[in-house]
């Protein structure tokens, strides 16, 4: 899709509405009625019934009594699909732009399950001097000592975080937060301000800034991150970087979850 989307009149609105129904249905593991789905997606009930019937006939939804659930054919296709290649192709131009604008390394991570992250794309800056980030795609970082991890943890309840993390946390750099209560306090700040920072917490000399990318329902789906050496990417650059990042996060969300008007 990139920066050159197809003309608006090429979009099939029935397909778009059917996708909205499937996305909504994914949030109802025990199933939902057509009326419930129609109300949640703001689709007229007769239209929702017709679309659900068509999806049922093709195996994309199943119906048990009056409840619809995601169907067997959708599950079969999901096993075949590469989960990230299409996403990376769409968002990489945006990551490249951000890396060029800020002159630092940019990454995108996606949520996996309720408490995991997968780093799927990286764009490098033109700078050759600084903290050696290397290729990060596929790497996993400690949740409490990474800016991506803090964004994810901030989405969780305090009870969830305490069940996930021990009271004493591993140290990686001079300023790693090793006390869980101190981390919980910082997570409240992350929720309020809408972004997270690590500064000498994962690697000495590294500053990392992350902000969430949300899907059409407002749920956390991905995390956009900028990494750089403190001597070049210091705290004084955070306000400007956040503005650039928010613009790119909005574009990524539009690329992946934008919907044609009714």
C-alpha positions in Angstrom: 0.0 0.0 0.0 2.8 2.4 1.1 2.3 6.1 0.2 0.5 5.4 -3.0 -2.8 3.7 -2.1 -5.3 2.5 -4.7 -8.0 5.1 -5.6 -10.8 5.2 -3.1 -13.3 4.0 -5.7 -11.4 0.8 -6.0 -12.3 -0.2 -2.4 -15.1 -2.7 -2.1 -17.1 -1.5 0.9 -18.7 -4.9 1.5 -15.3 -6.5 1.9 -14.3 -3.7 4.3 -17.4 -4.3 6.4 -16.9 -8.0 6.4 -13.3 -7.5 7.7 -14.7 -5.2 10.4 -17.0 -8.0 11.5 -14.2 -10.5 11.6 -12.0 -8.2 13.7 -14.8 -7.5 16.1 -15.6 -11.2 16.3 -12.0 -11.9 17.3 -12.7 -10.0 20.5 -15.5 -12.5 21.4 -13.8 -15.9 22.1 -17.1 -17.3 23.2 -19.0 -16.0 20.2 -21.4 -13.1 19.6 -24.8 -12.7 17.9 -25.3 -10.8 14.7 -27.0 -8.0 16.5 -24.1 -7.6 18.9 -21.6 -7.5 16.0 -23.7 -5.1 14.0 -24.0 -2.7 16.9 -20.2 -2.9 17.8 -19.2 -2.3 14.2 -21.9 0.3 13.4 -23.1 -1.8 10.4 -26.8 -2.0 9.7 -28.3 -5.3 11.0 -29.6 -6.5 7.6 -26.2 -5.9 6.1 -24.4 -7.6 9.0 -26.7 -10.6 8.6 -26.0 -10.9 4.9 -22.3 -10.5 5.3 -22.2 -13.1 8.2 -24.2 -15.5 6.1 -21.7 -15.2 3.2 -18.7 -15.6 5.6 -20.4 -18.7 7.1 -20.9 -20.2 3.6 -17.2 -19.9 2.9 -16.0 -21.1 6.3 -14.7 -17.8 7.6 -17.2 -17.9 10.5 -19.2 -20.7 12.1 -22.5 -20.4 13.8 -23.5 -22.3 16.9 -27.2 -21.6 17.7 -27.4 -17.8 17.3 -23.7 -17.2 18.1 -21.0 -16.6 15.5 -17.4 -17.6 16.0 -14.3 -17.4 13.8 -14.4 -20.2 11.3 -12.3 -23.2 10.3 -11.2 -21.8 6.9 -9.9 -18.6 8.6 -7.9 -20.8 10.9 -6.5 -22.9 8.0 -5.4 -19.8 6.1 -3.9 -18.3 9.2 -1.6 -21.3 9.5 -0.3 -20.8 6.0 0.1 -17.0 6.1 3.4 -15.4 6.9 2.4 -13.2 9.9 4.8 -10.4 9.3 6.0 -10.1 5.6 3.0 -8.1 4.5 3.2 -5.8 7.5 6.9 -5.1 7.0 6.5 -4.3 3.3 3.8 -1.7 4.1 5.5 0.0 7.0 9.2 -0.1 6.1 9.0 3.1 4.0 7.6 4.9 7.0 10.4 3.6 9.3 13.0 4.7 6.7 11.5 8.2 6.7 11.6 8.4 10.5 15.2 7.1 10.6 16.2 9.8 8.1 14.3 12.6 9.9 15.8 11.8 13.3 19.2 10.3 12.2 18.8 7.3 14.5 17.8 3.6 14.3 14.1 2.9 14.2 12.3 -0.4 14.9 8.8 -1.7 15.0 7.7 -4.5 17.3 4.3 -6.3 17.3 2.5 -7.8 20.3 2.5 -11.6 20.6 -0.1 -13.0 22.9 -0.8 -11.1 26.1 2.7 -10.5 27.3 5.1 -10.9 24.4 6.8 -8.8 21.7 8.4 -9.6 18.4 10.7 -7.1 16.7 9.9 -7.4 13.0 11.4 -4.4 11.2 14.3 -2.1 11.5 15.5 1.0 9.6 19.0 2.3 10.1 20.2 5.9 10.1 23.1 7.2 8.1 25.2 7.6 11.2 28.0 5.1 11.5 29.4 6.3 14.9 27.5 5.6 18.2 26.1 2.8 20.1 26.4 -0.3 18.0 22.8 -1.4 17.6 23.4 -4.1 14.9 20.6 -6.0 13.4 17.8 -6.3 16.0 15.1 -8.1 14.0 14.1 -11.3 15.9 15.8 -10.2 19.1 14.0 -10.3 22.4 14.6 -7.7 25.1 13.8 -7.7 28.8 10.5 -6.1 29.4 11.6 -4.0 32.4 14.8 -2.8 30.7 13.5 -1.9 27.3 11.3 1.0 26.2 9.2 -1.4 24.1 8.7 -3.6 27.1 7.7 -0.7 29.3 5.0 0.3 26.8 3.7 -3.3 26.8 3.8 -3.5 30.6 2.0 -0.2 30.9 -1.0 -1.7 29.1 -1.3 -4.4 31.8 -2.9 -4.2 35.2 -0.7 -4.0 38.3 -1.8 -7.5 39.2 -0.7 -8.8 35.8 2.7 -7.1 36.0 3.4 -8.4 39.5 2.5 -12.0 38.4 4.8 -11.6 35.4 7.9 -10.1 37.0 9.7 -10.9 40.2 10.3 -8.4 43.0 14.0 -8.1 42.2 14.7 -7.6 38.5 17.9 -8.3 36.5 20.4 -5.5 36.0 21.8 -4.8 32.6 23.3 -1.3 32.9 24.0 1.4 35.5 20.4 2.7 35.6 18.4 -0.5 35.1 15.3 -0.4 37.4 15.7 -3.5 39.5 12.9 -2.9 42.1 9.5 -4.0 40.9 7.7 -1.3 42.9 9.8 1.4 41.4 9.0 0.0 37.9 5.3 0.0 38.7 5.5 3.6 39.6 7.2 4.4 36.3 4.6 2.4 34.4 1.9 4.8 35.7 3.9 7.7 34.2 4.1 5.8 30.9 0.4 5.3 30.8 -0.2 9.0 31.5 2.3 10.4 29.0 1.8 7.9 26.3 5.4 6.9 25.7 8.4 5.3 27.5 12.1 6.0 27.8 15.1 4.0 28.8 18.3 5.9 29.6 21.4 3.9 30.5 19.0 1.0 31.5 19.7 -1.7 28.9 23.0 -0.7 27.6 25.3 2.0 28.9 25.2 5.1 26.7 21.9 4.1 25.0 18.7 6.1 25.0 15.6 4.5 23.6 12.2 6.1 23.1 9.0 4.1 22.3 5.4 4.9 21.7 2.4 2.7 21.0 0.7 2.0 17.6 -2.9 1.1 18.1 -5.3 -0.8 15.9 -8.8 0.4 14.8 -10.3 -0.6 18.2 -7.7 1.3 20.2 -5.8 -1.8 21.4 -2.1 -1.9 21.4 -0.9 -3.7 18.3 2.7 -2.5 17.7 5.3 -0.3 19.2 7.5 2.2 17.4 10.9 2.8 18.8 13.9 5.1 18.2 17.3 4.1 19.6 20.5 6.3 19.7 23.6 7.1 21.7 23.0 9.6 24.5 25.6 12.0 23.3 23.7 12.5 20.1 20.1 11.4 21.0 19.7 13.0 24.4 16.7 13.9 26.5 16.5 17.3 24.9 15.5 15.7 21.6 12.6 13.8 23.1 9.8 16.3 22.5 10.7 16.8 18.8 11.2 13.0 18.3 7.8 12.3 19.9 6.1 14.5 17.4 7.8 12.8 14.5 7.0 9.4 16.0 3.3 10.2 16.6 2.9 11.2 12.9 4.5 8.0 11.8 2.5 5.9 14.3 -0.7 7.4 12.9 0.3 6.5 9.3 1.2 3.0 10.3 -2.2 2.6 11.9 -3.9 4.0 8.9 -2.0 1.7 6.5 -2.8 -1.4 8.5 -6.2 -0.7 10.0 -7.6 2.2 8.1 -11.1 1.6 6.8 -13.0 3.0 3.8 -15.9 5.3 4.7 -19.4 3.8 4.7 
